[in-house]
């Protein structure tokens, strides 16, 4: 039905573990959202931006500044003789609605919607111009919570969260989509938003935040400036205690925007329904954050959670805690390799000496060593070098998929590593 309405340009509408403790549940945000987020919105074709089978639309969302607001989105639905699962795709800073992201999921058998959360249009294929405002746009992001002192309904985060709710409502209303099999993934700022929404919107059957996470105020990266209570209101960690949505946390171990300790802590407090995948050297960006080659765990996780396909990702059931590394795991796919990635110092972010043009600080260099995998007992063991102070363990299964332990930060190296050496 949605295809016909889009093609004809008709406005379309239907009626209305020993882990850190999570912060106390905070229901106030969900209660303060406009009830319109649960009503199926009107959809308006914008065919000049169509990209083949991926259609360009506007959908109505919550009002902004007392005026009607519309959100631009790319929407794609694969051909199928039965309802398909769906994905809501949440872009990061400087991003927009990416049609290629929608197409990537369509080609894998998912309906998908990617919306522009900053009131812009994507790049026009004919003119090359992009990120232009439109007549019904909402607010744009103001730095890092730069509008946090404004009334809630005027803040960008309020509108971004609301638009994600509406996107789910729209996708779930389509007859081609199985409303009970909708997931969400977000990249960078989209990771912040998707992890926040996963704590307050139980309609989702999986969430995959990439880079972005909670506990932003504990970051060694960009978000270390988040300090005021008004800014912290939007931290996803405020909602983790309410969340039950199966979640895969994804980050690189050197990301300068979202330091790996914040991703690890976000995983720690959601570990009863979450997995963690830390990728050594994963660059920061939309392309890297949705690349099936770089981060195949995203698609394996969604396929298992939403389609029931393939083995589940491995799960570490006993996390490492000290220098004598030992963990237990469960895995439907054989674990073929375990690697300890470690630093010989506390987790510290600084501009790399070997890259004077680097824009962002990062830790490292990380060292690595193999750990012993016992497939019979499903345990992994290793001894951290005496100089090591910070580490995580990656398990790699027969499919090449990585699942990570939490980050372990030791207070000091072994005394033996501090003794001066003497020439013979």
C-alpha positions, -999 to 999 in steps of 0.1 A, spaced: 0 0 0 28 25 9 44 19 -25 13 29 -44 8 60 -23 44 71 -28 44 64 -65 12 84 -70 24 113 -48 -6 110 -26 -5 121 11 -12 89 30 -26 86 66 -41 61 89 -57 68 123 -40 70 154 269 -96 363 291 -82 389 285 -51 370 280 -15 379 245 -8 390 223 10 364 211 44 374 176 46 390 149 43 364 138 76 350 103 75 334 100 112 330 111 114 294 86 88 281 58 105 300 67 138 284 68 127 248 38 138 227 13 110 224 14 117 186 45 95 184 23 64 187 -1 76 160 5 66 124 16 97 106 7 111 72 33 103 46 40 126 16 59 116 -15 91 135 -25 98 117 -57 125 141 -69 148 124 -44 138 88 -51 168 65 -56 155 35 -76 135 12 -54 143 34 -23 116 61 -21 119 96 -7 91 107 16 82 132 43 63 120 73 45 142 99 60 143 133 55 162 166 50 200 163 80 224 165 76 259 178 38 256 175 40 246 139 36 214 120 68 195 114 77 170 87 107 147 86 125 137 54 132 100 51 142 73 27 120 42 28 126 9 11 107 -24 11 121 -55 -5 99 -77 -27 84 -106 -6 53 -127 -6 50 -123 32 57 -95 57 94 -88 63 113 -76 93 122 -39 95 151 -16 106 151 20 117 184 36 108 196 66 129 224 88 114 252 105 133 265 141 134 269 156 100 248 128 86 214 127 69 190 101 56 213 77 36 195 59 8 225 35 5 220 24 41 184 16 34 194 -3 2 219 -23 22 192 -36 45 167 -40 17 192 -63 -1 194 -84 31 156 -89 32 146 -60 55 123 -31 51 142 0 63 137 37 70 164 63 74 153 98 84 171 131 86 169 142 122 182 177 117 156 192 94 176 188 62 173 172 28 201 148 16 223 156 -13 205 162 -45 218 137 -72 214 163 -99 228 194 -83 251 179 -57 237 203 -31 228 188 3 218 195 39 194 222 29 165 230 51 129 227 40 97 245 48 85 221 75 118 213 92 124 210 129 155 221 149 191 213 141 215 199 167 234 225 187 268 211 194 268 187 223 235 195 241 240 232 235 203 238 238 199 218 270 187 249 290 158 255 266 123 241 273 123 204 267 100 205 237 123 230 220 154 209 223 169 189 194 172 157 214 135 158 222 126 160 185 152 134 174 138 109 200 103 117 190 111 113 153 126 79 159 94 68 178 73 80 148 95 62 123 89 29 142 51 36 143 52 43 105 72 12 96 51 -10 118 19 2 101 29 -10 67 13 -42 56 46 -54 40 63 -52 74 61 -76 103 54 -51 132 67 -76 158 101 -78 141 115 -43 140 150 -34 151 171 -3 152 207 7 146 224 41 150 259 54 143 277 80 165 251 105 176 227 79 162 243 54 187 234 78 216 199 81 203 193 44 196 207 34 230 185 60 247 154 49 228 160 12 235 156 20 272 122 36 267 106 20 237 100 -17 243 85 -22 208 119 -28 194 131 -64 191 168 -54 189 191 -24 191 226 -19 177 243 13 188 276 18 170 301 41 187 275 61 207 264 49 241 257 60 276 278 75 305 290 102 282 301 123 312 327 96 319 342 98 285 379 105 278 368 117 243 346 146 230 318 142 255 339 147 286 325 183 285 290 170 294 287 180 330 255 199 338 224 182 350 205 196 320 230 180 297 230 147 316 192 146 313 198 132 278 224 106 288 211 72 277 223 56 309 193 73 327 171 47 310 192 15 310 174 3 342 142 2 322 155 -15 291 150 -51 280 156 -48 243 184 -72 231 213 -49 224 246 -52 206 271 -25 216 297 -19 189 328 4 191 365 6 181 392 4 208 406 38 197 375 58 190 382 95 199 345 104 201 333 77 224 360 63 246 358 25 250 353 27 288 318 43 283 308 15 258 320 -11 282 301 4 311 270 7 290 273 -30 282 281 -39 318 248 -25 332 227 -40 304 246 -73 302 215 -94 310 202 -86 275 233 -73 257 264 -82 238 296 -62 232 318 -62 201 350 -41 203 370 -39 170 407 -30 171 413 1 151 378 5 138 376 40 122 348 64 131 322 71 104 289 61 88 306 40 61 327 21 86 298 18 111 275 0 87 301 -19 66 292 -56 65 329 -65 61 342 -44 90 313 -51 114 296 -83 102 283 -88 138 256 -61 132 240 -82 105 245 -116 122 229 -102 153 199 -87 135 194 -119 114 193 -140 145 171 -116 166 146 -107 138 147 -137 115 159 -165 137 187 -172 112 221 -185 121 237 -192 154 234 -166 181 264 -145 189 287 -159 216 280 -148 251 306 -143 278 289 -156 310 318 -150 335 337 -118 329 374 -114 336 383 -93 366 421 -94 372 456 -101 359 449 -139 359 425 -138 330 398 -164 330 364 -163 315 336 -187 306 315 -184 274 285 -199 256 285 -202 219 266 -221 192 294 -215 168 329 -229 178 353 -203 193 384 -206 172 405 -178 187 408 -156 218 429 -125 219 438 -102 248 442 -66 238 460 -45 265 477 -13 274 507 -8 295 491 21 312 457 33 325 432 41 297 446 74 285 435 94 254 461 117 238 471 129 203 492 102 187 529 110 182 531 91 150 502 111 134 506 148 140 477 156 118 452 135 138 421 154 148 412 133 178 429 118 208 431 80 212 446 55 235 475 32 228 492 17 212 473 -14 221 493 -46 225 479 -81 219 485 -117 229 466 -149 222 448 -166 250 441 -203 255 407 -216 244 394 -248 260 365 -259 238 355 -287 262 351 -265 293 342 -234 272 368 -213 291 395 -189 280 426 -183 301 456 -161 299 480 -142 321 483 -105 316 519 -93 313 532 -76 345 533 -43 327 496 -45 316 470 -22 332 440 -21 309 426 -49 287 397 -66 271 394 -100 255 380 -108 221 365 -142 211 363 -150 174 340 -177 163 341 -199 132 323 -172 112 349 -146 121 325 -127 144 340 -109 174 324 -108 208 342 -89 236 346 -90 273 341 -59 293 371 -35 297 392 -43 327 412 -14 343 437 -24 369 450 1 395 487 -6 390 511 -29 372 527 -59 390 555 -47 414 580 -69 395 576 -48 364 586 -17 383 619 -31 395 650 -16 378 669 -39 356 706 -45 362 733 -52 336 751 -85 342 
